[in-house]
Amino acid sequence: MIPVTRLNGSPMWLNALLIETVEETPDTYVTLVTGKRLIVLEKAADIVALIKDYNREIGMHAATIKVQQTEEEK
């Protein structure tokens, strides 16, 4: 889960694995794989950094690198 802030200032935690896209136009929109869209106060780059940190924390980053290395060897 990653922390984000709603437009009204209230904190919220999002499941980083369910985030499909992050857009900044100029508000930051987070679209989930379910189709739900949320507007948050954080900048898109900050959300992406939080997602990357979360993936490293749960070991997803290492697993992704391993898959890429295996595919490149073929």
PQR file of N, CA, C, O and H, with PARSE charges and radii, in Angstrom:
ATOM      1  N   MET A   1       0.844  -1.178   0.000 -0.4000 1.5000
ATOM      2  CA  MET A   1       0.000   0.000   0.000 -0.0000 2.0000
ATOM      3  C   MET A   1       0.886   1.236   0.000  0.5500 1.7000
ATOM      4  O   MET A   1       1.946   1.259   0.625 -0.5500 1.4000
ATOM      5  N   ILE A   2       0.432   2.264  -0.714 -0.4000 1.5000
ATOM      6  CA  ILE A   2       1.169   3.528  -0.732 -0.0000 2.0000
ATOM      7  C   ILE A   2       0.262   4.647  -0.233  0.5500 1.7000
ATOM      8  O   ILE A   2      -0.940   4.643  -0.498 -0.5500 1.4000
ATOM      9  H   ILE A   2      -0.429   2.245  -1.222  0.4000 1.0000
ATOM     10  N   PRO A   3       0.845   5.613   0.496 -0.5600 1.5000
ATOM     11  CA  PRO A   3       0.031   6.710   1.013  0.2800 2.0000
ATOM     12  C   PRO A   3      -0.158   7.800  -0.040  0.5500 1.7000
ATOM     13  O   PRO A   3       0.794   8.193  -0.713 -0.5500 1.4000
ATOM     14  N   VAL A   4      -1.377   8.280  -0.176 -0.4000 1.5000
ATOM     15  CA  VAL A   4      -1.689   9.414  -1.044 -0.0000 2.0000
ATOM     16  C   VAL A   4      -2.650  10.336  -0.300  0.5500 1.7000
ATOM     17  O   VAL A   4      -3.191   9.975   0.745 -0.5500 1.4000
ATOM     18  H   VAL A   4      -2.151   7.961   0.371  0.4000 1.0000
ATOM     19  N   THR A   5      -2.854  11.525  -0.847 -0.4000 1.5000
ATOM     20  CA  THR A   5      -3.732  12.502  -0.215 -0.0000 2.0000
ATOM     21  C   THR A   5      -4.836  12.892  -1.188  0.5500 1.7000
ATOM     22  O   THR A   5      -4.573  13.292  -2.323 -0.5500 1.4000
ATOM     23  H   THR A   5      -2.415  11.819  -1.696  0.4000 1.0000
ATOM     24  N   ARG A   6      -6.079  12.768  -0.724 -0.4000 1.5000
ATOM     25  CA  ARG A   6      -7.222  13.177  -1.546 -0.0000 2.0000
ATOM     26  C   ARG A   6      -7.220  14.697  -1.687  0.5500 1.7000
ATOM     27  O   ARG A   6      -6.504  15.386  -0.960 -0.5500 1.4000
ATOM     28  H   ARG A   6      -6.292  12.444   0.198  0.4000 1.0000
ATOM     29  N   LEU A   7      -8.013  15.220  -2.612 -0.4000 1.5000
ATOM     30  CA  LEU A   7      -8.084  16.670  -2.818 -0.0000 2.0000
ATOM     31  C   LEU A   7      -8.549  17.416  -1.577  0.5500 1.7000
ATOM     32  O   LEU A   7      -8.163  18.565  -1.362 -0.5500 1.4000
ATOM     33  H   LEU A   7      -8.594  14.660  -3.202  0.4000 1.0000
ATOM     34  N   ASN A   8      -9.382  16.768  -0.750 -0.4000 1.5000
ATOM     35  CA  ASN A   8      -9.874  17.433   0.461 -0.0000 2.0000
ATOM     36  C   ASN A   8      -8.866  17.381   1.610  0.5500 1.7000
ATOM     37  O   ASN A   8      -9.150  17.855   2.710 -0.5500 1.4000
ATOM     38  H   ASN A   8      -9.696  15.835  -0.924  0.4000 1.0000
ATOM     39  N   GLY A   9      -7.679  16.801   1.351 -0.4000 1.5000
ATOM     40  CA  GLY A   9      -6.628  16.753   2.359 -0.0000 2.0000
ATOM     41  C   GLY A   9      -6.610  15.501   3.208  0.5500 1.7000
ATOM     42  O   GLY A   9      -5.706  15.327   4.025 -0.5500 1.4000
ATOM     43  H   GLY A   9      -7.448  16.416   0.458  0.4000 1.0000
ATOM     44  N   SER A  10      -7.579  14.631   3.037 -0.4000 1.5000
ATOM     45  CA  SER A  10      -7.606  13.417   3.850 -0.0000 2.0000
ATOM     46  C   SER A  10      -6.650  12.365   3.282  0.5500 1.7000
ATOM     47  O   SER A  10      -6.572  12.175   2.068 -0.5500 1.4000
ATOM     48  H   SER A  10      -8.313  14.772   2.373  0.4000 1.0000
ATOM     49  N   PRO A  11      -5.927  11.687   4.172 -0.5600 1.5000
ATOM     50  CA  PRO A  11      -4.983  10.657   3.711  0.2800 2.0000
ATOM     51  C   PRO A  11      -5.715   9.385   3.284  0.5500 1.7000
ATOM     52  O   PRO A  11      -6.810   9.089   3.762 -0.5500 1.4000
ATOM     53  N   MET A  12      -5.093   8.654   2.387 -0.4000 1.5000
ATOM     54  CA  MET A  12      -5.675   7.416   1.894 -0.0000 2.0000
ATOM     55  C   MET A  12      -4.523   6.491   1.504  0.5500 1.7000
ATOM     56  O   MET A  12      -3.450   6.962   1.127 -0.5500 1.4000
ATOM     57  H   MET A  12      -4.203   8.895   1.999  0.4000 1.0000
ATOM     58  N   TRP A  13      -4.736   5.199   1.592 -0.4000 1.5000
ATOM     59  CA  TRP A  13      -3.734   4.218   1.197 -0.0000 2.0000
ATOM     60  C   TRP A  13      -4.250   3.456  -0.011  0.5500 1.7000
ATOM     61  O   TRP A  13      -5.372   2.949  -0.005 -0.5500 1.4000
ATOM     62  H   TRP A  13      -5.607   4.816   1.898  0.4000 1.0000
ATOM     63  N   LEU A  14      -3.416   3.379  -1.059 -0.4000 1.5000
ATOM     64  CA  LEU A  14      -3.787   2.669  -2.280 -0.0000 2.0000
ATOM     65  C   LEU A  14      -2.969   1.393  -2.427  0.5500 1.7000
ATOM     66  O   LEU A  14      -1.792   1.353  -2.068 -0.5500 1.4000
ATOM     67  H   LEU A  14      -2.505   3.792  -1.063  0.4000 1.0000
ATOM     68  N   ASN A  15      -3.595   0.364  -2.952 -0.4000 1.5000
ATOM     69  CA  ASN A  15      -2.878  -0.859  -3.269 -0.0000 2.0000
ATOM     70  C   ASN A  15      -2.078  -0.599  -4.546  0.5500 1.7000
ATOM     71  O   ASN A  15      -2.655  -0.475  -5.627 -0.5500 1.4000
ATOM     72  H   ASN A  15      -4.551   0.396  -3.243  0.4000 1.0000
ATOM     73  N   ALA A  16      -0.765  -0.517  -4.424 -0.4000 1.5000
ATOM     74  CA  ALA A  16       0.103  -0.174  -5.554 -0.0000 2.0000
ATOM     75  C   ALA A  16       0.010  -1.190  -6.684  0.5500 1.7000
ATOM     76  O   ALA A  16       0.266  -0.847  -7.838 -0.5500 1.4000
ATOM     77  H   ALA A  16      -0.296  -0.618  -3.546  0.4000 1.0000
ATOM     78  N   LEU A  17      -0.348  -2.426  -6.378 -0.4000 1.5000
ATOM     79  CA  LEU A  17      -0.439  -3.460  -7.401 -0.0000 2.0000
ATOM     80  C   LEU A  17      -1.662  -3.285  -8.292  0.5500 1.7000
ATOM     81  O   LEU A  17      -1.745  -3.893  -9.359 -0.5500 1.4000
ATOM     82  H   LEU A  17      -0.556  -2.704  -5.440  0.4000 1.0000
ATOM     83  N   LEU A  18      -2.606  -2.461  -7.865 -0.4000 1.5000
ATOM     84  CA  LEU A  18      -3.819  -2.236  -8.650 -0.0000 2.0000
ATOM     85  C   LEU A  18      -3.761  -0.974  -9.497  0.5500 1.7000
ATOM     86  O   LEU A  18      -4.721  -0.664 -10.203 -0.5500 1.4000
ATOM     87  H   LEU A  18      -2.539  -1.967  -6.998  0.4000 1.0000
ATOM     88  N   ILE A  19      -2.651  -0.240  -9.442 -0.4000 1.5000
ATOM     89  CA  ILE A  19      -2.535   1.003 -10.202 -0.0000 2.0000
ATOM     90  C   ILE A  19      -2.148   0.676 -11.635  0.5500 1.7000
ATOM     91  O   ILE A  19      -1.147   0.008 -11.890 -0.5500 1.4000
ATOM     92  H   ILE A  19      -1.871  -0.492  -8.869  0.4000 1.0000
ATOM     93  N   GLU A  20      -2.968   1.166 -12.571 -0.4000 1.5000
ATOM     94  CA  GLU A  20      -2.706   0.935 -13.995 -0.0000 2.0000
ATOM     95  C   GLU A  20      -1.966   2.121 -14.610  0.5500 1.7000
ATOM     96  O   GLU A  20      -0.959   1.936 -15.293 -0.5500 1.4000
ATOM     97  H   GLU A  20      -3.781   1.709 -12.363  0.4000 1.0000
ATOM     98  N   THR A  21      -2.463   3.345 -14.370 -0.4000 1.5000
ATOM     99  CA  THR A  21      -1.809   4.531 -14.929 -0.0000 2.0000
ATOM    100  C   THR A  21      -1.809   5.668 -13.917  0.5500 1.7000
ATOM    101  O   THR A  21      -2.639   5.721 -13.009 -0.5500 1.4000
ATOM    102  H   THR A  21      -3.281   3.495 -13.815  0.4000 1.0000
ATOM    103  N   VAL A  22      -0.853   6.579 -14.099 -0.4000 1.5000
ATOM    104  CA  VAL A  22      -0.776   7.812 -13.312 -0.0000 2.0000
ATOM    105  C   VAL A  22      -0.578   8.938 -14.323  0.5500 1.7000
ATOM    106  O   VAL A  22       0.362   8.912 -15.117 -0.5500 1.4000
ATOM    107  H   VAL A  22      -0.179   6.536 -14.836  0.4000 1.0000
ATOM    108  N   GLU A  23      -1.476   9.931 -14.285 -0.4000 1.5000
ATOM    109  CA  GLU A  23      -1.413  11.053 -15.220 -0.0000 2.0000
ATOM    110  C   GLU A  23      -1.394  12.365 -14.444  0.5500 1.7000
ATOM    111  O   GLU A  23      -1.959  12.468 -13.355 -0.5500 1.4000
ATOM    112  H   GLU A  23      -2.240   9.952 -13.640  0.4000 1.0000
ATOM    113  N   GLU A  24      -0.735  13.358 -15.021 -0.4000 1.5000
ATOM    114  CA  GLU A  24      -0.708  14.687 -14.414 -0.0000 2.0000
ATOM    115  C   GLU A  24      -1.137  15.689 -15.471  0.5500 1.7000
ATOM    116  O   GLU A  24      -0.391  15.961 -16.411 -0.5500 1.4000
ATOM    117  H   GLU A  24      -0.276  13.274 -15.905  0.4000 1.0000
ATOM    118  N   THR A  25      -2.358  16.249 -15.318 -0.4000 1.5000
ATOM    119  CA  THR A  25      -2.917  17.116 -16.374 -0.0000 2.0000
ATOM    120  C   THR A  25      -3.743  18.290 -15.856  0.5500 1.7000
ATOM    121  O   THR A  25      -4.901  18.275 -16.274 -0.5500 1.4000
ATOM    122  H   THR A  25      -2.964  16.028 -14.554  0.4000 1.0000
ATOM    123  N   PRO A  26      -3.452  19.234 -15.101 -0.5600 1.5000
ATOM    124  CA  PRO A  26      -2.353  19.341 -14.160  0.2800 2.0000
ATOM    125  C   PRO A  26      -2.629  18.586 -12.869  0.5500 1.7000
ATOM    126  O   PRO A  26      -1.702  18.328 -12.101 -0.5500 1.4000
ATOM    127  N   ASP A  27      -3.909  18.219 -12.608 -0.4000 1.5000
ATOM    128  CA  ASP A  27      -4.186  17.389 -11.434 -0.0000 2.0000
ATOM    129  C   ASP A  27      -3.627  15.993 -11.678  0.5500 1.7000
ATOM    130  O   ASP A  27      -3.494  15.557 -12.821 -0.5500 1.4000
ATOM    131  H   ASP A  27      -4.662  18.428 -13.233  0.4000 1.0000
ATOM    132  N   THR A  28      -3.304  15.302 -10.595 -0.4000 1.5000
ATOM    133  CA  THR A  28      -2.779  13.945 -10.729 -0.0000 2.0000
ATOM    134  C   THR A  28      -3.927  12.947 -10.624  0.5500 1.7000
ATOM    135  O   THR A  28      -4.619  12.872  -9.608 -0.5500 1.4000
ATOM    136  H   THR A  28      -3.413  15.656  -9.666  0.4000 1.0000
ATOM    137  N   TYR A  29      -4.110  12.187 -11.696 -0.4000 1.5000
ATOM    138  CA  TYR A  29      -5.136  11.152 -11.749 -0.0000 2.0000
ATOM    139  C   TYR A  29      -4.468   9.788 -11.637  0.5500 1.7000
ATOM    140  O   TYR A  29      -3.501   9.495 -12.340 -0.5500 1.4000
ATOM    141  H   TYR A  29      -3.548  12.248 -12.521  0.4000 1.0000
ATOM    142  N   VAL A  30      -4.997   8.961 -10.744 -0.4000 1.5000
ATOM    143  CA  VAL A  30      -4.531   7.584 -10.605 -0.0000 2.0000
ATOM    144  C   VAL A  30      -5.678   6.696 -11.078  0.5500 1.7000
ATOM    145  O   VAL A  30      -6.785   6.755 -10.542 -0.5500 1.4000
ATOM    146  H   VAL A  30      -5.783   9.199 -10.174  0.4000 1.0000
ATOM    147  N   THR A  31      -5.400   5.873 -12.086 -0.4000 1.5000
ATOM    148  CA  THR A  31      -6.410   4.954 -12.600 -0.0000 2.0000
ATOM    149  C   THR A  31      -6.050   3.547 -12.148  0.5500 1.7000
ATOM    150  O   THR A  31      -4.923   3.090 -12.340 -0.5500 1.4000
ATOM    151  H   THR A  31      -4.501   5.824 -12.521  0.4000 1.0000
ATOM    152  N   LEU A  32      -7.015   2.870 -11.550 -0.4000 1.5000
ATOM    153  CA  LEU A  32      -6.815   1.502 -11.085 -0.0000 2.0000
ATOM    154  C   LEU A  32      -7.225   0.510 -12.172  0.5500 1.7000
ATOM    155  O   LEU A  32      -7.932   0.872 -13.113 -0.5500 1.4000
ATOM    156  H   LEU A  32      -7.931   3.241 -11.394  0.4000 1.0000
ATOM    157  N   VAL A  33      -6.788  -0.719 -12.043 -0.4000 1.5000
ATOM    158  CA  VAL A  33      -7.134  -1.748 -13.030 -0.0000 2.0000
ATOM    159  C   VAL A  33      -8.637  -2.012 -13.065  0.5500 1.7000
ATOM    160  O   VAL A  33      -9.143  -2.581 -14.032 -0.5500 1.4000
ATOM    161  H   VAL A  33      -6.214  -1.012 -11.279  0.4000 1.0000
ATOM    162  N   THR A  34      -9.347  -1.607 -12.027 -0.4000 1.5000
ATOM    163  CA  THR A  34     -10.802  -1.765 -11.979 -0.0000 2.0000
ATOM    164  C   THR A  34     -11.519  -0.693 -12.800  0.5500 1.7000
ATOM    165  O   THR A  34     -12.724  -0.784 -13.036 -0.5500 1.4000
ATOM    166  H   THR A  34      -8.936  -1.144 -11.242  0.4000 1.0000
ATOM    167  N   GLY A  35     -10.759   0.336 -13.239 -0.4000 1.5000
ATOM    168  CA  GLY A  35     -11.355   1.436 -13.987 -0.0000 2.0000
ATOM    169  C   GLY A  35     -11.636   2.656 -13.125  0.5500 1.7000
ATOM    170  O   GLY A  35     -11.914   3.735 -13.648 -0.5500 1.4000
ATOM    171  H   GLY A  35      -9.781   0.410 -13.048  0.4000 1.0000
ATOM    172  N   LYS A  36     -11.565   2.496 -11.818 -0.4000 1.5000
ATOM    173  CA  LYS A  36     -11.815   3.614 -10.911 -0.0000 2.0000
ATOM    174  C   LYS A  36     -10.695   4.635 -11.040  0.5500 1.7000
ATOM    175  O   LYS A  36      -9.522   4.267 -11.104 -0.5500 1.4000
ATOM    176  H   LYS A  36     -11.339   1.619 -11.394  0.4000 1.0000
ATOM    177  N   ARG A  37     -11.053   5.936 -11.080 -0.4000 1.5000
ATOM    178  CA  ARG A  37     -10.058   7.013 -11.177 -0.0000 2.0000
ATOM    179  C   ARG A  37     -10.119   7.853  -9.918  0.5500 1.7000
ATOM    180  O   ARG A  37     -11.195   8.173  -9.414 -0.5500 1.4000
ATOM    181  H   ARG A  37     -12.006   6.236 -11.028  0.4000 1.0000
ATOM    182  N   LEU A  38      -8.955   8.201  -9.424 -0.4000 1.5000
ATOM    183  CA  LEU A  38      -8.847   9.018  -8.218 -0.0000 2.0000
ATOM    184  C   LEU A  38      -7.995  10.238  -8.534  0.5500 1.7000
ATOM    185  O   LEU A  38      -7.052  10.154  -9.320 -0.5500 1.4000
ATOM    186  H   LEU A  38      -8.080   7.942  -9.833  0.4000 1.0000
ATOM    187  N   ILE A  39      -8.326  11.369  -7.923 -0.4000 1.5000
ATOM    188  CA  ILE A  39      -7.512  12.571  -8.042 -0.0000 2.0000
ATOM    189  C   ILE A  39      -6.801  12.751  -6.711  0.5500 1.7000
ATOM    190  O   ILE A  39      -7.430  12.745  -5.653 -0.5500 1.4000
ATOM    191  H   ILE A  39      -9.092  11.436  -7.285  0.4000 1.0000
ATOM    192  N   VAL A  40      -5.473  12.911  -6.772 -0.4000 1.5000
ATOM    193  CA  VAL A  40      -4.684  13.053  -5.549 -0.0000 2.0000
ATOM    194  C   VAL A  40      -3.821  14.310  -5.628  0.5500 1.7000
ATOM    195  O   VAL A  40      -3.594  14.853  -6.710 -0.5500 1.4000
ATOM    196  H   VAL A  40      -4.962  12.916  -7.631  0.4000 1.0000
ATOM    197  N   LEU A  41      -3.344  14.764  -4.473 -0.4000 1.5000
ATOM    198  CA  LEU A  41      -2.536  15.979  -4.400 -0.0000 2.0000
ATOM    199  C   LEU A  41      -1.087  15.769  -4.816  0.5500 1.7000
ATOM    200  O   LEU A  41      -0.438  16.711  -5.271 -0.5500 1.4000
ATOM    201  H   LEU A  41      -3.528  14.323  -3.594  0.4000 1.0000
ATOM    202  N   GLU A  42      -0.566  14.554  -4.669 -0.4000 1.5000
ATOM    203  CA  GLU A  42       0.833  14.274  -4.995 -0.0000 2.0000
ATOM    204  C   GLU A  42       1.082  14.423  -6.494  0.5500 1.7000
ATOM    205  O   GLU A  42       0.170  14.248  -7.302 -0.5500 1.4000
ATOM    206  H   GLU A  42      -1.093  13.789  -4.299  0.4000 1.0000
ATOM    207  N   LYS A  43       2.309  14.744  -6.853 -0.4000 1.5000
ATOM    208  CA  LYS A  43       2.719  14.816  -8.253 -0.0000 2.0000
ATOM    209  C   LYS A  43       2.886  13.392  -8.799  0.5500 1.7000
ATOM    210  O   LYS A  43       3.147  12.458  -8.042 -0.5500 1.4000
ATOM    211  H   LYS A  43       3.050  14.885  -6.196  0.4000 1.0000
ATOM    212  N   ALA A  44       2.733  13.238 -10.114 -0.4000 1.5000
ATOM    213  CA  ALA A  44       2.833  11.924 -10.750 -0.0000 2.0000
ATOM    214  C   ALA A  44       4.186  11.272 -10.469  0.5500 1.7000
ATOM    215  O   ALA A  44       4.251  10.075 -10.189 -0.5500 1.4000
ATOM    216  H   ALA A  44       2.520  13.997 -10.729  0.4000 1.0000
ATOM    217  N   ALA A  45       5.262  12.048 -10.541 -0.4000 1.5000
ATOM    218  CA  ALA A  45       6.603  11.493 -10.297 -0.0000 2.0000
ATOM    219  C   ALA A  45       6.726  10.946  -8.875  0.5500 1.7000
ATOM    220  O   ALA A  45       7.405   9.943  -8.652 -0.5500 1.4000
ATOM    221  H   ALA A  45       5.209  13.020 -10.769  0.4000 1.0000
ATOM    222  N   ASP A  46       6.077  11.595  -7.922 -0.4000 1.5000
ATOM    223  CA  ASP A  46       6.109  11.122  -6.534 -0.0000 2.0000
ATOM    224  C   ASP A  46       5.350   9.799  -6.394  0.5500 1.7000
ATOM    225  O   ASP A  46       5.787   8.899  -5.676 -0.5500 1.4000
ATOM    226  H   ASP A  46       5.526  12.409  -8.103  0.4000 1.0000
ATOM    227  N   ILE A  47       4.219   9.688  -7.081 -0.4000 1.5000
ATOM    228  CA  ILE A  47       3.433   8.447  -7.044 -0.0000 2.0000
ATOM    229  C   ILE A  47       4.250   7.306  -7.656  0.5500 1.7000
ATOM    230  O   ILE A  47       4.293   6.206  -7.104 -0.5500 1.4000
ATOM    231  H   ILE A  47       3.864  10.419  -7.664  0.4000 1.0000
ATOM    232  N   VAL A  48       4.887   7.565  -8.781 -0.4000 1.5000
ATOM    233  CA  VAL A  48       5.699   6.539  -9.439 -0.0000 2.0000
ATOM    234  C   VAL A  48       6.839   6.099  -8.512  0.5500 1.7000
ATOM    235  O   VAL A  48       7.135   4.909  -8.414 -0.5500 1.4000
ATOM    236  H   VAL A  48       4.852   8.458  -9.229  0.4000 1.0000
ATOM    237  N   ALA A  49       7.471   7.052  -7.841 -0.4000 1.5000
ATOM    238  CA  ALA A  49       8.551   6.713  -6.906 -0.0000 2.0000
ATOM    239  C   ALA A  49       8.024   5.849  -5.759  0.5500 1.7000
ATOM    240  O   ALA A  49       8.689   4.903  -5.339 -0.5500 1.4000
ATOM    241  H   ALA A  49       7.230   8.019  -7.921  0.4000 1.0000
ATOM    242  N   LEU A  50       6.839   6.170  -5.254 -0.4000 1.5000
ATOM    243  CA  LEU A  50       6.243   5.368  -4.186 -0.0000 2.0000
ATOM    244  C   LEU A  50       5.951   3.947  -4.662  0.5500 1.7000
ATOM    245  O   LEU A  50       6.158   2.985  -3.922 -0.5500 1.4000
ATOM    246  H   LEU A  50       6.298   6.939  -5.595  0.4000 1.0000
ATOM    247  N   ILE A  51       5.472   3.819  -5.896 -0.4000 1.5000
ATOM    248  CA  ILE A  51       5.180   2.493  -6.451 -0.0000 2.0000
ATOM    249  C   ILE A  51       6.468   1.686  -6.587  0.5500 1.7000
ATOM    250  O   ILE A  51       6.501   0.505  -6.239 -0.5500 1.4000
ATOM    251  H   ILE A  51       5.304   4.600  -6.497  0.4000 1.0000
ATOM    252  N   LYS A  52       7.528   2.319  -7.090 -0.4000 1.5000
ATOM    253  CA  LYS A  52       8.814   1.632  -7.231 -0.0000 2.0000
ATOM    254  C   LYS A  52       9.348   1.190  -5.871  0.5500 1.7000
ATOM    255  O   LYS A  52       9.825   0.064  -5.725 -0.5500 1.4000
ATOM    256  H   LYS A  52       7.501   3.278  -7.372  0.4000 1.0000
ATOM    257  N   ASP A  53       9.269   2.072  -4.879 -0.4000 1.5000
ATOM    258  CA  ASP A  53       9.718   1.717  -3.532 -0.0000 2.0000
ATOM    259  C   ASP A  53       8.925   0.545  -2.978  0.5500 1.7000
ATOM    260  O   ASP A  53       9.488  -0.363  -2.367 -0.5500 1.4000
ATOM    261  H   ASP A  53       8.882   2.986  -4.997  0.4000 1.0000
ATOM    262  N   TYR A  54       7.615   0.567  -3.194 -0.4000 1.5000
ATOM    263  CA  TYR A  54       6.756  -0.510  -2.711 -0.0000 2.0000
ATOM    264  C   TYR A  54       7.141  -1.833  -3.380  0.5500 1.7000
ATOM    265  O   TYR A  54       7.248  -2.865  -2.718 -0.5500 1.4000
ATOM    266  H   TYR A  54       7.157   1.305  -3.691  0.4000 1.0000
ATOM    267  N   ASN A  55       7.347  -1.789  -4.695 -0.4000 1.5000
ATOM    268  CA  ASN A  55       7.719  -3.014  -5.416 -0.0000 2.0000
ATOM    269  C   ASN A  55       9.048  -3.571  -4.925  0.5500 1.7000
ATOM    270  O   ASN A  55       9.201  -4.788  -4.813 -0.5500 1.4000
ATOM    271  H   ASN A  55       7.260  -0.951  -5.233  0.4000 1.0000
ATOM    272  N   ARG A  56      10.012  -2.702  -4.631 -0.4000 1.5000
ATOM    273  CA  ARG A  56      11.288  -3.163  -4.083 -0.0000 2.0000
ATOM    274  C   ARG A  56      11.078  -3.788  -2.703  0.5500 1.7000
ATOM    275  O   ARG A  56      11.682  -4.807  -2.369 -0.5500 1.4000
ATOM    276  H   ARG A  56       9.888  -1.714  -4.722  0.4000 1.0000
ATOM    277  N   GLU A  57      10.222  -3.166  -1.924 -0.4000 1.5000
ATOM    278  CA  GLU A  57       9.971  -3.643  -0.565 -0.0000 2.0000
ATOM    279  C   GLU A  57       9.381  -5.044  -0.554  0.5500 1.7000
ATOM    280  O   GLU A  57       9.718  -5.852   0.312 -0.5500 1.4000
ATOM    281  H   GLU A  57       9.732  -2.338  -2.196  0.4000 1.0000
ATOM    282  N   ILE A  58       8.517  -5.337  -1.495 -0.4000 1.5000
ATOM    283  CA  ILE A  58       7.882  -6.663  -1.503 -0.0000 2.0000
ATOM    284  C   ILE A  58       8.640  -7.654  -2.374  0.5500 1.7000
ATOM    285  O   ILE A  58       8.230  -8.810  -2.488 -0.5500 1.4000
ATOM    286  H   ILE A  58       8.244  -4.681  -2.199  0.4000 1.0000
ATOM    287  N   GLY A  59       9.745  -7.222  -2.995 -0.4000 1.5000
ATOM    288  CA  GLY A  59      10.549  -8.124  -3.799 -0.0000 2.0000
ATOM    289  C   GLY A  59      10.107  -8.241  -5.233  0.5500 1.7000
ATOM    290  O   GLY A  59      10.655  -9.051  -5.980 -0.5500 1.4000
ATOM    291  H   GLY A  59      10.078  -6.283  -2.902  0.4000 1.0000
ATOM    292  N   MET A  60       9.135  -7.458  -5.640 -0.4000 1.5000
ATOM    293  CA  MET A  60       8.622  -7.521  -7.003 -0.0000 2.0000
ATOM    294  C   MET A  60       9.671  -7.038  -7.997  0.5500 1.7000
ATOM    295  O   MET A  60       9.766  -7.565  -9.106 -0.5500 1.4000
ATOM    296  H   MET A  60       8.690  -6.799  -5.033  0.4000 1.0000
ATOM    297  N   HIS A  61      10.445  -6.054  -7.613 -0.4000 1.5000
ATOM    298  CA  HIS A  61      11.469  -5.499  -8.502 -0.0000 2.0000
ATOM    299  C   HIS A  61      12.492  -6.575  -8.877  0.5500 1.7000
ATOM    300  O   HIS A  61      12.835  -6.725 -10.050 -0.5500 1.4000
ATOM    301  H   HIS A  61      10.368  -5.626  -6.712  0.4000 1.0000
ATOM    302  N   ALA A  62      12.966  -7.307  -7.903 -0.4000 1.5000
ATOM    303  CA  ALA A  62      13.951  -8.363  -8.153 -0.0000 2.0000
ATOM    304  C   ALA A  62      13.364  -9.447  -9.045  0.5500 1.7000
ATOM    305  O   ALA A  62      14.052  -9.961  -9.928 -0.5500 1.4000
ATOM    306  H   ALA A  62      12.687  -7.185  -6.951  0.4000 1.0000
ATOM    307  N   ALA A  63      12.118  -9.797  -8.828 -0.4000 1.5000
ATOM    308  CA  ALA A  63      11.475 -10.827  -9.647 -0.0000 2.0000
ATOM    309  C   ALA A  63      11.338 -10.363 -11.085  0.5500 1.7000
ATOM    310  O   ALA A  63      11.532 -11.157 -12.006 -0.5500 1.4000
ATOM    311  H   ALA A  63      11.560  -9.380  -8.111  0.4000 1.0000
ATOM    312  N   THR A  64      11.014  -9.112 -11.297 -0.4000 1.5000
ATOM    313  CA  THR A  64      10.872  -8.567 -12.646 -0.0000 2.0000
ATOM    314  C   THR A  64      12.206  -8.581 -13.371  0.5500 1.7000
ATOM    315  O   THR A  64      12.267  -8.944 -14.546 -0.5500 1.4000
ATOM    316  H   THR A  64      10.857  -8.468 -10.549  0.4000 1.0000
ATOM    317  N   ILE A  65      13.270  -8.193 -12.692 -0.4000 1.5000
ATOM    318  CA  ILE A  65      14.604  -8.196 -13.292 -0.0000 2.0000
ATOM    319  C   ILE A  65      15.000  -9.618 -13.680  0.5500 1.7000
ATOM    320  O   ILE A  65      15.564  -9.829 -14.753 -0.5500 1.4000
ATOM    321  H   ILE A  65      13.221  -7.899 -11.738  0.4000 1.0000
ATOM    322  N   LYS A  66      14.713 -10.594 -12.820 -0.4000 1.5000
ATOM    323  CA  LYS A  66      15.060 -11.987 -13.093 -0.0000 2.0000
ATOM    324  C   LYS A  66      14.348 -12.482 -14.353  0.5500 1.7000
ATOM    325  O   LYS A  66      14.954 -13.170 -15.175 -0.5500 1.4000
ATOM    326  H   LYS A  66      14.254 -10.423 -11.948  0.4000 1.0000
ATOM    327  N   VAL A  67      13.080 -12.141 -14.508 -0.4000 1.5000
ATOM    328  CA  VAL A  67      12.311 -12.549 -15.691 -0.0000 2.0000
ATOM    329  C   VAL A  67      12.916 -11.912 -16.937  0.5500 1.7000
ATOM    330  O   VAL A  67      13.070 -12.578 -17.960 -0.5500 1.4000
ATOM    331  H   VAL A  67      12.588 -11.583 -13.840  0.4000 1.0000
ATOM    332  N   GLN A  68      13.257 -10.635 -16.861 -0.4000 1.5000
ATOM    333  CA  GLN A  68      13.857  -9.953 -18.013 -0.0000 2.0000
ATOM    334  C   GLN A  68      15.198 -10.594 -18.386  0.5500 1.7000
ATOM    335  O   GLN A  68      15.478 -10.782 -19.570 -0.5500 1.4000
ATOM    336  H   GLN A  68      13.132 -10.093 -16.030  0.4000 1.0000
ATOM    337  N   GLN A  69      16.018 -10.927 -17.408 -0.4000 1.5000
ATOM    338  CA  GLN A  69      17.299 -11.548 -17.693 -0.0000 2.0000
ATOM    339  C   GLN A  69      17.112 -12.909 -18.354  0.5500 1.7000
ATOM    340  O   GLN A  69      17.840 -13.256 -19.284 -0.5500 1.4000
ATOM    341  H   GLN A  69      15.791 -10.774 -16.446  0.4000 1.0000
ATOM    342  N   THR A  70      16.151 -13.669 -17.881 -0.4000 1.5000
ATOM    343  CA  THR A  70      15.880 -14.989 -18.441 -0.0000 2.0000
ATOM    344  C   THR A  70      15.414 -14.866 -19.879  0.5500 1.7000
ATOM    345  O   THR A  70      15.821 -15.660 -20.727 -0.5500 1.4000
ATOM    346  H   THR A  70      15.560 -13.387 -17.125  0.4000 1.0000
ATOM    347  N   GLU A  71      14.570 -13.887 -20.174 -0.4000 1.5000
ATOM    348  CA  GLU A  71      14.068 -13.702 -21.535 -0.0000 2.0000
ATOM    349  C   GLU A  71      15.189 -13.244 -22.474  0.5500 1.7000
ATOM    350  O   GLU A  71      15.204 -13.622 -23.645 -0.5500 1.4000
ATOM    351  H   GLU A  71      14.239 -13.242 -19.485  0.4000 1.0000
ATOM    352  N   GLU A  72      16.112 -12.447 -21.977 -0.4000 1.5000
ATOM    353  CA  GLU A  72      17.214 -11.965 -22.813 -0.0000 2.0000
ATOM    354  C   GLU A  72      18.189 -13.075 -23.164  0.5500 1.7000
ATOM    355  O   GLU A  72      18.857 -13.005 -24.196 -0.5500 1.4000
ATOM    356  H   GLU A  72      16.099 -12.140 -21.026  0.4000 1.0000
ATOM    357  N   GLU A  73      18.282 -14.094 -22.329 -0.4000 1.5000
ATOM    358  CA  GLU A  73      19.193 -15.210 -22.565 -0.0000 2.0000
ATOM    359  C   GLU A  73      18.710 -16.120 -23.690  0.5500 1.7000
ATOM    360  O   GLU A  73      19.508 -16.845 -24.284 -0.5500 1.4000
ATOM    361  H   GLU A  73      17.739 -14.152 -21.491  0.4000 1.0000
ATOM    362  N   LYS A  74      17.437 -16.089 -23.983 -0.4000 1.5000
ATOM    363  CA  LYS A  74      16.862 -16.980 -25.000 -0.0000 2.0000
ATOM    364  C   LYS A  74      17.316 -16.613 -26.386  0.5500 1.7000
ATOM    365  O   LYS A  74      16.925 -17.262 -27.356 -0.5500 1.4000
ATOM    366  H   LYS A  74      16.788 -15.500 -23.501  0.4000 1.0000
TER
END
